Amino acid sequence: MKNIEAYFQDFTKGLEPSNLYEPMRYILTQGGKRLRPHLVLSTTQALDGNIIVAEYVAEAFEMLHNFTLIHDDIMDDAPIRRGMPTVYKKWNSNIAILSGDALATMALRRLLVTPCPETIRLKLIDIFTETSLLVCEGQQYDLDNETDDTCDLAAYLLCIEKKTAALLVGCLRSAAILSEREDCEHALSVFGTNLGIAFQLKDDYLDLYSENIKFGKTKGGDILANKKTFLYFSALKHACKEDNNALIHYFSISDMNPDEKIKAVKEIFDRCNVQKDVEKWIDIYISKAYDALRDTNLPEEKLSDLFQLLEQLKVRTV
């Protein structure tokens, strides 16, 4: 991971115009969880692949991920990311859009110079571009769901399967292809899908209930943006008629005092015991992810990093 961090520190060095390239360096050097490169490297190692070559793929997927964050923050009007001003807040929306587009292009270029046989490189690019489209589809579903009165839990799960889980699946599939272990590709894809859904449900929970000052996002931001997350659908399922109607109303307006809106919605969530419900479903998806890892038929000691990742997700607070 040190080589990847060093690459992100220097990959825009000397490039002009600075307002195009500096936002890329800014977001890529904020740290973050580095989940995507971790998945590429850990899976490649488990499959006895070439870690040095895998670093190129890991860098490309992390760049793609950060491209989506730059654009998502604009669409969500999110002022804070990783405890720092978002790119469009630090510069402006036009610069953020252009810089994000350029970052996605540079991510693809990173794959093009991956030192591996051309047949493998073409497969990696195919996975990468397919992943990019799935993420865009997921983001569009996310935007549509905000104003769609018929949106339900199934629609939300489809959204996050594409928007969040697809990127993890792309990392895992790429590691399998790079390591020439296509026999593990399906099981790893199932693992990535369930890991991604569990990860997003945890994000939904932490958006409102995190007590960790390092969470790095505006608390209750999903509520203020009228984002219908798992918490919303859980509450609708368990709420009395009065709370149900109130919840639908709160998620249809944007002119309510922010603190009062978060407080009112949280009170409904608390009455519906959504915390317990989301924790239950996180455990269900983590359990499915465990089963998928075992279906790779790899020795458990080779998968220790990936099993540990699931354990960390259970107790994640940021």
BALOBA-1460 file (C-alpha; in Angstrom, 3 decimals):
// residues 318
<rec num="1" residu="m" x="0.000" y="0.000" z="0.000"/>
<rec num="2" residu="k" x="2.996" y="2.330" z="0.535"/>
<rec num="3" residu="n" x="3.746" y="2.310" z="-3.193"/>
<rec num="4" residu="i" x="0.148" y="3.266" z="-3.950"/>
<rec num="5" residu="e" x="0.199" y="6.141" z="-1.475"/>
<rec num="6" residu="a" x="3.468" y="7.374" z="-2.964"/>
<rec num="7" residu="y" x="1.992" y="7.216" z="-6.456"/>
<rec num="8" residu="f" x="-0.991" y="9.355" z="-5.420"/>
<rec num="9" residu="q" x="1.311" y="11.917" z="-3.847"/>
<rec num="10" residu="d" x="3.250" y="12.431" z="-7.063"/>
<rec num="11" residu="f" x="1.071" y="11.418" z="-10.022"/>
<rec num="12" residu="t" x="-0.077" y="14.992" z="-10.813"/>
<rec num="13" residu="k" x="3.260" y="16.629" z="-9.978"/>
<rec num="14" residu="g" x="4.184" y="19.331" z="-12.489"/>
<rec num="15" residu="l" x="0.980" y="18.957" z="-14.514"/>
<rec num="16" residu="e" x="-0.883" y="22.056" z="-15.631"/>
<rec num="17" residu="p" x="-3.345" y="23.664" z="-15.324"/>
<rec num="18" residu="s" x="-3.120" y="23.252" z="-11.561"/>
<rec num="19" residu="n" x="-6.871" y="23.797" z="-11.063"/>
<rec num="20" residu="l" x="-7.485" y="20.628" z="-13.061"/>
<rec num="21" residu="y" x="-4.890" y="18.389" z="-11.400"/>
<rec num="22" residu="e" x="-4.595" y="19.711" z="-7.836"/>
<rec num="23" residu="p" x="-8.167" y="18.637" z="-6.907"/>
<rec num="24" residu="m" x="-7.230" y="15.075" z="-7.890"/>
<rec num="25" residu="r" x="-4.197" y="15.056" z="-5.628"/>
<rec num="26" residu="y" x="-6.264" y="16.727" z="-2.895"/>
<rec num="27" residu="i" x="-8.913" y="14.000" z="-2.740"/>
<rec num="28" residu="l" x="-6.537" y="11.084" z="-3.334"/>
<rec num="29" residu="t" x="-4.185" y="12.109" z="-0.522"/>
<rec num="30" residu="q" x="-6.919" y="12.530" z="2.104"/>
<rec num="31" residu="g" x="-6.540" y="8.867" z="2.951"/>
<rec num="32" residu="g" x="-9.917" y="7.229" z="3.317"/>
<rec num="33" residu="k" x="-10.477" y="3.541" z="3.974"/>
<rec num="34" residu="r" x="-8.615" y="2.396" z="0.830"/>
<rec num="35" residu="l" x="-11.040" y="-0.525" z="0.706"/>
<rec num="36" residu="r" x="-10.840" y="-0.954" z="-3.074"/>
<rec num="37" residu="p" x="-7.040" y="-1.196" z="-3.389"/>
<rec num="38" residu="h" x="-7.000" y="-3.374" z="-0.275"/>
<rec num="39" residu="l" x="-9.390" y="-5.800" z="-1.973"/>
<rec num="40" residu="v" x="-7.291" y="-5.925" z="-5.140"/>
<rec num="41" residu="l" x="-4.019" y="-6.536" z="-3.278"/>
<rec num="42" residu="s" x="-5.359" y="-8.961" z="-0.646"/>
<rec num="43" residu="t" x="-7.215" y="-11.041" z="-3.218"/>
<rec num="44" residu="t" x="-4.246" y="-11.121" z="-5.590"/>
<rec num="45" residu="q" x="-2.058" y="-12.287" z="-2.720"/>
<rec num="46" residu="a" x="-4.599" y="-14.968" z="-1.759"/>
<rec num="47" residu="l" x="-4.590" y="-16.205" z="-5.352"/>
<rec num="48" residu="d" x="-0.779" y="-16.178" z="-5.583"/>
<rec num="49" residu="g" x="-0.817" y="-13.420" z="-8.195"/>
<rec num="50" residu="n" x="1.767" y="-10.723" z="-8.855"/>
<rec num="51" residu="i" x="1.344" y="-7.974" z="-6.240"/>
<rec num="52" residu="i" x="3.513" y="-5.431" z="-8.076"/>
<rec num="53" residu="v" x="1.345" y="-5.713" z="-11.182"/>
<rec num="54" residu="a" x="-1.786" y="-5.629" z="-9.015"/>
<rec num="55" residu="e" x="-0.781" y="-2.203" z="-7.702"/>
<rec num="56" residu="y" x="-1.577" y="-0.681" z="-11.110"/>
<rec num="57" residu="v" x="-5.089" y="-2.158" z="-10.977"/>
<rec num="58" residu="a" x="-5.544" y="-1.097" z="-7.350"/>
<rec num="59" residu="e" x="-4.566" y="2.466" z="-8.219"/>
<rec num="60" residu="a" x="-6.957" y="2.562" z="-11.173"/>
<rec num="61" residu="f" x="-9.942" y="1.426" z="-9.107"/>
<rec num="62" residu="e" x="-9.159" y="3.832" z="-6.276"/>
<rec num="63" residu="m" x="-8.968" y="6.660" z="-8.798"/>
<rec num="64" residu="l" x="-12.309" y="5.592" z="-10.263"/>
<rec num="65" residu="h" x="-13.823" y="5.493" z="-6.784"/>
<rec num="66" residu="n" x="-12.624" y="9.000" z="-5.995"/>
<rec num="67" residu="f" x="-13.933" y="10.270" z="-9.319"/>
<rec num="68" residu="t" x="-17.404" y="9.079" z="-8.252"/>
<rec num="69" residu="l" x="-17.018" y="10.807" z="-4.880"/>
<rec num="70" residu="i" x="-16.165" y="14.153" z="-6.500"/>
<rec num="71" residu="h" x="-19.314" y="14.020" z="-8.627"/>
<rec num="72" residu="d" x="-21.555" y="12.509" z="-5.931"/>
<rec num="73" residu="d" x="-20.699" y="15.327" z="-3.536"/>
<rec num="74" residu="i" x="-21.851" y="17.887" z="-6.099"/>
<rec num="75" residu="m" x="-25.134" y="16.052" z="-6.691"/>
<rec num="76" residu="d" x="-25.706" y="15.590" z="-2.952"/>
<rec num="77" residu="d" x="-24.679" y="19.155" z="-1.995"/>
<rec num="78" residu="a" x="-22.307" y="17.521" z="0.497"/>
<rec num="79" residu="p" x="-19.932" y="20.037" z="2.114"/>
<rec num="80" residu="i" x="-17.702" y="17.572" z="4.015"/>
<rec num="81" residu="r" x="-15.843" y="14.435" z="2.958"/>
<rec num="82" residu="r" x="-13.346" y="12.657" z="5.236"/>
<rec num="83" residu="g" x="-13.592" y="15.599" z="7.614"/>
<rec num="84" residu="m" x="-12.442" y="18.092" z="4.959"/>
<rec num="85" residu="p" x="-14.222" y="20.374" z="2.474"/>
<rec num="86" residu="t" x="-15.391" y="18.491" z="-0.606"/>
<rec num="87" residu="v" x="-13.690" y="19.296" z="-3.895"/>
<rec num="88" residu="y" x="-16.498" y="21.473" z="-5.221"/>
<rec num="89" residu="k" x="-16.601" y="23.402" z="-1.931"/>
<rec num="90" residu="k" x="-12.854" y="24.008" z="-1.943"/>
<rec num="91" residu="w" x="-12.817" y="25.039" z="-5.618"/>
<rec num="92" residu="n" x="-16.202" y="25.173" z="-7.390"/>
<rec num="93" residu="s" x="-18.615" y="22.844" z="-9.168"/>
<rec num="94" residu="n" x="-17.231" y="23.461" z="-12.655"/>
<rec num="95" residu="i" x="-13.675" y="22.663" z="-11.600"/>
<rec num="96" residu="a" x="-14.871" y="19.606" z="-9.652"/>
<rec num="97" residu="i" x="-16.780" y="18.203" z="-12.636"/>
<rec num="98" residu="l" x="-13.864" y="18.689" z="-15.005"/>
<rec num="99" residu="s" x="-11.297" y="17.375" z="-12.545"/>
<rec num="100" residu="g" x="-13.462" y="14.329" z="-11.850"/>
<rec num="101" residu="d" x="-13.780" y="13.590" z="-15.562"/>
<rec num="102" residu="a" x="-10.031" y="13.869" z="-15.990"/>
<rec num="103" residu="l" x="-9.428" y="11.598" z="-12.996"/>
<rec num="104" residu="a" x="-11.620" y="8.876" z="-14.517"/>
<rec num="105" residu="t" x="-9.628" y="9.146" z="-17.740"/>
<rec num="106" residu="m" x="-6.321" y="8.893" z="-15.882"/>
<rec num="107" residu="a" x="-7.631" y="5.812" z="-14.070"/>
<rec num="108" residu="l" x="-8.228" y="4.088" z="-17.399"/>
<rec num="109" residu="r" x="-4.786" y="5.146" z="-18.608"/>
<rec num="110" residu="r" x="-3.296" y="3.489" z="-15.517"/>
<rec num="111" residu="l" x="-4.807" y="0.194" z="-16.599"/>
<rec num="112" residu="l" x="-3.463" y="0.642" z="-20.115"/>
<rec num="113" residu="v" x="0.116" y="0.586" z="-18.817"/>
<rec num="114" residu="t" x="-0.391" y="-2.391" z="-16.494"/>
<rec num="115" residu="p" x="2.588" y="-4.712" z="-17.162"/>
<rec num="116" residu="c" x="0.707" y="-7.894" z="-18.018"/>
<rec num="117" residu="p" x="-0.160" y="-9.872" z="-21.182"/>
<rec num="118" residu="e" x="-2.435" y="-7.997" z="-23.581"/>
<rec num="119" residu="t" x="-5.209" y="-10.596" z="-23.313"/>
<rec num="120" residu="i" x="-5.377" y="-10.041" z="-19.545"/>
<rec num="121" residu="r" x="-5.148" y="-6.261" z="-19.914"/>
<rec num="122" residu="l" x="-8.130" y="-6.262" z="-22.279"/>
<rec num="123" residu="k" x="-10.167" y="-8.294" z="-19.786"/>
<rec num="124" residu="l" x="-9.221" y="-5.853" z="-17.020"/>
<rec num="125" residu="i" x="-10.313" y="-2.893" z="-19.127"/>
<rec num="126" residu="d" x="-13.591" y="-4.660" z="-19.938"/>
<rec num="127" residu="i" x="-14.278" y="-5.207" z="-16.224"/>
<rec num="128" residu="f" x="-13.269" y="-1.626" z="-15.446"/>
<rec num="129" residu="t" x="-15.565" y="-0.045" z="-18.044"/>
<rec num="130" residu="e" x="-18.451" y="-2.369" z="-17.127"/>
<rec num="131" residu="t" x="-17.976" y="-1.368" z="-13.492"/>
<rec num="132" residu="s" x="-17.977" y="2.328" z="-14.412"/>
<rec num="133" residu="l" x="-21.319" y="1.970" z="-16.187"/>
<rec num="134" residu="l" x="-22.868" y="0.029" z="-13.306"/>
<rec num="135" residu="v" x="-21.831" y="2.747" z="-10.856"/>
<rec num="136" residu="c" x="-23.394" y="5.398" z="-13.095"/>
<rec num="137" residu="e" x="-26.596" y="3.340" z="-13.318"/>
<rec num="138" residu="g" x="-26.637" y="3.063" z="-9.533"/>
<rec num="139" residu="q" x="-26.181" y="6.801" z="-9.109"/>
<rec num="140" residu="q" x="-29.058" y="7.486" z="-11.510"/>
<rec num="141" residu="y" x="-31.271" y="5.089" z="-9.549"/>
<rec num="142" residu="d" x="-30.221" y="6.932" z="-6.402"/>
<rec num="143" residu="l" x="-31.288" y="10.269" z="-7.896"/>
<rec num="144" residu="d" x="-34.546" y="8.820" z="-9.229"/>
<rec num="145" residu="n" x="-35.427" y="7.258" z="-5.871"/>
<rec num="146" residu="e" x="-35.362" y="10.645" z="-4.151"/>
<rec num="147" residu="t" x="-38.495" y="11.745" z="-6.026"/>
<rec num="148" residu="d" x="-40.094" y="8.367" z="-6.771"/>
<rec num="149" residu="d" x="-43.028" y="7.719" z="-4.426"/>
<rec num="150" residu="t" x="-43.108" y="4.055" z="-5.509"/>
<rec num="151" residu="c" x="-39.485" y="3.451" z="-4.486"/>
<rec num="152" residu="d" x="-39.238" y="0.506" z="-2.077"/>
<rec num="153" residu="l" x="-36.552" y="-1.527" z="-0.327"/>
<rec num="154" residu="a" x="-36.022" y="-3.769" z="-3.375"/>
<rec num="155" residu="a" x="-35.354" y="-0.686" z="-5.536"/>
<rec num="156" residu="y" x="-32.947" y="0.646" z="-2.933"/>
<rec num="157" residu="l" x="-31.026" y="-2.632" z="-2.735"/>
<rec num="158" residu="l" x="-30.698" y="-2.674" z="-6.537"/>
<rec num="159" residu="c" x="-29.369" y="0.887" z="-6.364"/>
<rec num="160" residu="i" x="-26.644" y="0.096" z="-3.834"/>
<rec num="161" residu="e" x="-25.770" y="-3.184" z="-5.533"/>
<rec num="162" residu="k" x="-24.804" y="-1.112" z="-8.557"/>
<rec num="163" residu="k" x="-23.579" y="2.089" z="-6.916"/>
<rec num="164" residu="t" x="-21.527" y="0.605" z="-4.070"/>
<rec num="165" residu="a" x="-21.128" y="-3.140" z="-4.459"/>
<rec num="166" residu="a" x="-20.287" y="-3.157" z="-8.189"/>
<rec num="167" residu="l" x="-17.019" y="-1.322" z="-7.592"/>
<rec num="168" residu="l" x="-15.955" y="-3.898" z="-4.992"/>
<rec num="169" residu="v" x="-16.944" y="-6.718" z="-7.340"/>
<rec num="170" residu="g" x="-14.860" y="-5.114" z="-10.086"/>
<rec num="171" residu="c" x="-11.811" y="-5.074" z="-7.812"/>
<rec num="172" residu="l" x="-12.252" y="-8.726" z="-6.879"/>
<rec num="173" residu="r" x="-12.905" y="-9.933" z="-10.423"/>
<rec num="174" residu="s" x="-9.857" y="-8.019" z="-11.642"/>
<rec num="175" residu="a" x="-7.671" y="-9.703" z="-9.027"/>
<rec num="176" residu="a" x="-8.943" y="-13.104" z="-10.167"/>
<rec num="177" residu="i" x="-8.269" y="-12.307" z="-13.848"/>
<rec num="178" residu="l" x="-4.846" y="-10.845" z="-13.084"/>
<rec num="179" residu="s" x="-3.946" y="-13.962" z="-11.092"/>
<rec num="180" residu="e" x="-5.330" y="-16.239" z="-13.833"/>
<rec num="181" residu="r" x="-7.806" y="-17.772" z="-11.399"/>
<rec num="182" residu="e" x="-11.088" y="-17.346" z="-13.254"/>
<rec num="183" residu="d" x="-12.375" y="-20.398" z="-11.366"/>
<rec num="184" residu="c" x="-12.699" y="-18.131" z="-8.304"/>
<rec num="185" residu="e" x="-14.278" y="-15.183" z="-10.121"/>
<rec num="186" residu="h" x="-17.937" y="-16.074" z="-9.452"/>
<rec num="187" residu="a" x="-17.514" y="-16.775" z="-5.734"/>
<rec num="188" residu="l" x="-15.506" y="-13.576" z="-5.321"/>
<rec num="189" residu="s" x="-18.237" y="-11.643" z="-7.138"/>
<rec num="190" residu="v" x="-20.860" y="-12.964" z="-4.731"/>
<rec num="191" residu="f" x="-18.574" y="-12.058" z="-1.843"/>
<rec num="192" residu="g" x="-18.140" y="-8.532" z="-3.202"/>
<rec num="193" residu="t" x="-21.866" y="-8.001" z="-3.734"/>
<rec num="194" residu="n" x="-22.733" y="-8.980" z="-0.171"/>
<rec num="195" residu="l" x="-19.770" y="-7.092" z="1.276"/>
<rec num="196" residu="g" x="-20.818" y="-3.983" z="-0.645"/>
<rec num="197" residu="i" x="-24.428" y="-4.124" z="0.516"/>
<rec num="198" residu="a" x="-23.377" y="-4.693" z="4.130"/>
<rec num="199" residu="f" x="-20.896" y="-1.826" z="3.832"/>
<rec num="200" residu="q" x="-23.585" y="0.554" z="2.535"/>
<rec num="201" residu="l" x="-26.088" y="-0.452" z="5.215"/>
<rec num="202" residu="k" x="-23.409" y="0.321" z="7.782"/>
<rec num="203" residu="d" x="-22.906" y="3.691" z="6.087"/>
<rec num="204" residu="d" x="-26.662" y="4.331" z="6.312"/>
<rec num="205" residu="y" x="-26.544" y="3.566" z="10.027"/>
<rec num="206" residu="l" x="-23.439" y="5.659" z="10.744"/>
<rec num="207" residu="d" x="-24.790" y="8.667" z="8.844"/>
<rec num="208" residu="l" x="-27.233" y="9.255" z="11.703"/>
<rec num="209" residu="y" x="-26.003" y="7.210" z="14.650"/>
<rec num="210" residu="s" x="-22.204" y="7.475" z="14.547"/>
<rec num="211" residu="e" x="-20.742" y="8.943" z="17.744"/>
<rec num="212" residu="n" x="-17.209" y="8.947" z="16.343"/>
<rec num="213" residu="i" x="-15.988" y="12.477" z="15.670"/>
<rec num="214" residu="k" x="-13.789" y="11.030" z="12.899"/>
<rec num="215" residu="f" x="-16.792" y="9.906" z="10.825"/>
<rec num="216" residu="g" x="-16.014" y="12.803" z="8.496"/>
<rec num="217" residu="k" x="-19.475" y="13.586" z="7.101"/>
<rec num="218" residu="t" x="-22.341" y="15.863" z="8.080"/>
<rec num="219" residu="k" x="-24.407" y="13.968" z="10.652"/>
<rec num="220" residu="g" x="-27.886" y="13.278" z="9.328"/>
<rec num="221" residu="g" x="-26.807" y="14.276" z="5.827"/>
<rec num="222" residu="d" x="-28.958" y="11.574" z="4.224"/>
<rec num="223" residu="i" x="-32.048" y="12.961" z="5.943"/>
<rec num="224" residu="l" x="-31.301" y="16.522" z="4.842"/>
<rec num="225" residu="a" x="-30.794" y="15.314" z="1.264"/>
<rec num="226" residu="n" x="-34.055" y="13.305" z="1.393"/>
<rec num="227" residu="k" x="-32.106" y="10.132" z="0.684"/>
<rec num="228" residu="k" x="-34.257" y="7.070" z="1.234"/>
<rec num="229" residu="t" x="-31.811" y="4.680" z="2.839"/>
<rec num="230" residu="f" x="-32.389" y="1.371" z="4.615"/>
<rec num="231" residu="l" x="-33.303" y="3.283" z="7.784"/>
<rec num="232" residu="y" x="-36.154" y="5.007" z="5.950"/>
<rec num="233" residu="f" x="-37.586" y="1.792" z="4.517"/>
<rec num="234" residu="s" x="-37.248" y="-0.030" z="7.839"/>
<rec num="235" residu="a" x="-39.154" y="2.761" z="9.578"/>
<rec num="236" residu="l" x="-41.909" y="2.750" z="6.947"/>
<rec num="237" residu="k" x="-42.349" y="-0.978" z="7.490"/>
<rec num="238" residu="h" x="-42.674" y="-0.719" z="11.266"/>
<rec num="239" residu="a" x="-44.190" y="2.758" z="11.800"/>
<rec num="240" residu="c" x="-47.740" y="3.523" z="12.883"/>
<rec num="241" residu="k" x="-49.898" y="5.346" z="10.335"/>
<rec num="242" residu="e" x="-49.202" y="8.759" z="11.878"/>
<rec num="243" residu="d" x="-45.411" y="8.278" z="11.856"/>
<rec num="244" residu="n" x="-45.581" y="6.763" z="8.385"/>
<rec num="245" residu="n" x="-47.315" y="9.829" z="6.971"/>
<rec num="246" residu="a" x="-44.968" y="12.176" z="8.822"/>
<rec num="247" residu="l" x="-41.907" y="10.358" z="7.482"/>
<rec num="248" residu="i" x="-43.132" y="10.548" z="3.894"/>
<rec num="249" residu="h" x="-43.768" y="14.263" z="4.398"/>
<rec num="250" residu="y" x="-40.332" y="14.970" z="5.874"/>
<rec num="251" residu="f" x="-38.642" y="13.230" z="2.937"/>
<rec num="252" residu="s" x="-40.581" y="15.328" z="0.419"/>
<rec num="253" residu="i" x="-39.559" y="18.784" z="1.687"/>
<rec num="254" residu="s" x="-36.314" y="20.726" z="1.734"/>
<rec num="255" residu="d" x="-37.288" y="23.968" z="3.500"/>
<rec num="256" residu="m" x="-37.470" y="22.679" z="7.083"/>
<rec num="257" residu="n" x="-34.940" y="23.769" z="9.698"/>
<rec num="258" residu="p" x="-32.108" y="21.191" z="9.359"/>
<rec num="259" residu="d" x="-31.710" y="20.474" z="13.085"/>
<rec num="260" residu="e" x="-35.458" y="20.156" z="13.579"/>
<rec num="261" residu="k" x="-35.797" y="17.854" z="10.577"/>
<rec num="262" residu="i" x="-33.031" y="15.507" z="11.737"/>
<rec num="263" residu="k" x="-34.470" y="15.449" z="15.263"/>
<rec num="264" residu="a" x="-38.021" y="14.704" z="14.074"/>
<rec num="265" residu="v" x="-36.945" y="11.916" z="11.710"/>
<rec num="266" residu="k" x="-34.588" y="10.379" z="14.268"/>
<rec num="267" residu="e" x="-37.411" y="10.229" z="16.815"/>
<rec num="268" residu="i" x="-39.494" y="8.223" z="14.336"/>
<rec num="269" residu="f" x="-36.535" y="5.960" z="13.541"/>
<rec num="270" residu="d" x="-35.962" y="5.382" z="17.242"/>
<rec num="271" residu="r" x="-39.616" y="4.520" z="17.858"/>
<rec num="272" residu="c" x="-39.411" y="2.001" z="15.014"/>
<rec num="273" residu="n" x="-36.178" y="0.509" z="16.393"/>
<rec num="274" residu="v" x="-34.425" y="0.822" z="13.041"/>
<rec num="275" residu="q" x="-30.999" y="0.472" z="14.670"/>
<rec num="276" residu="k" x="-31.714" y="-3.130" z="15.617"/>
<rec num="277" residu="d" x="-33.205" y="-3.880" z="12.210"/>
<rec num="278" residu="v" x="-30.270" y="-2.531" z="10.203"/>
<rec num="279" residu="e" x="-27.774" y="-4.345" z="12.447"/>
<rec num="280" residu="k" x="-29.666" y="-7.592" z="11.813"/>
<rec num="281" residu="w" x="-29.492" y="-7.150" z="8.038"/>
<rec num="282" residu="i" x="-25.823" y="-6.159" z="8.125"/>
<rec num="283" residu="d" x="-25.134" y="-9.463" z="9.899"/>
<rec num="284" residu="i" x="-27.164" y="-11.346" z="7.256"/>
<rec num="285" residu="y" x="-25.147" y="-9.903" z="4.376"/>
<rec num="286" residu="i" x="-21.855" y="-10.412" z="6.203"/>
<rec num="287" residu="s" x="-22.817" y="-14.059" z="6.740"/>
<rec num="288" residu="k" x="-23.509" y="-14.424" z="2.998"/>
<rec num="289" residu="a" x="-20.127" y="-12.867" z="2.271"/>
<rec num="290" residu="y" x="-18.447" y="-15.407" z="4.583"/>
<rec num="291" residu="d" x="-20.157" y="-18.271" z="2.746"/>
<rec num="292" residu="a" x="-19.064" y="-16.916" z="-0.626"/>
<rec num="293" residu="l" x="-15.425" y="-16.731" z="0.486"/>
<rec num="294" residu="r" x="-15.565" y="-20.364" z="1.560"/>
<rec num="295" residu="d" x="-17.005" y="-21.253" z="-1.849"/>
<rec num="296" residu="t" x="-13.691" y="-20.213" z="-3.436"/>
<rec num="297" residu="n" x="-12.312" y="-23.458" z="-1.958"/>
<rec num="298" residu="l" x="-9.117" y="-21.628" z="-1.055"/>
<rec num="299" residu="p" x="-7.363" y="-22.433" z="2.239"/>
<rec num="300" residu="e" x="-8.752" y="-20.195" z="4.984"/>
<rec num="301" residu="e" x="-5.268" y="-18.954" z="5.914"/>
<rec num="302" residu="k" x="-4.942" y="-17.473" z="2.403"/>
<rec num="303" residu="l" x="-8.198" y="-15.598" z="2.901"/>
<rec num="304" residu="s" x="-7.359" y="-14.285" z="6.372"/>
<rec num="305" residu="d" x="-7.203" y="-10.618" z="5.231"/>
<rec num="306" residu="l" x="-10.636" y="-10.841" z="3.630"/>
<rec num="307" residu="f" x="-12.159" y="-12.606" z="6.643"/>
<rec num="308" residu="q" x="-10.624" y="-9.925" z="8.865"/>
<rec num="309" residu="l" x="-12.217" y="-7.254" z="6.681"/>
<rec num="310" residu="l" x="-15.645" y="-8.694" z="7.461"/>
<rec num="311" residu="e" x="-14.873" y="-8.717" z="11.180"/>
<rec num="312" residu="q" x="-13.792" y="-5.068" z="11.005"/>
<rec num="313" residu="l" x="-17.006" y="-4.149" z="9.209"/>
<rec num="314" residu="k" x="-19.049" y="-5.481" z="12.110"/>
<rec num="315" residu="v" x="-17.441" y="-3.031" z="14.547"/>
<rec num="316" residu="r" x="-16.800" y="-0.156" z="12.118"/>
<rec num="317" residu="t" x="-17.488" y="3.312" z="13.565"/>
<rec num="318" residu="v" x="-16.184" y="5.558" z="10.722"/>
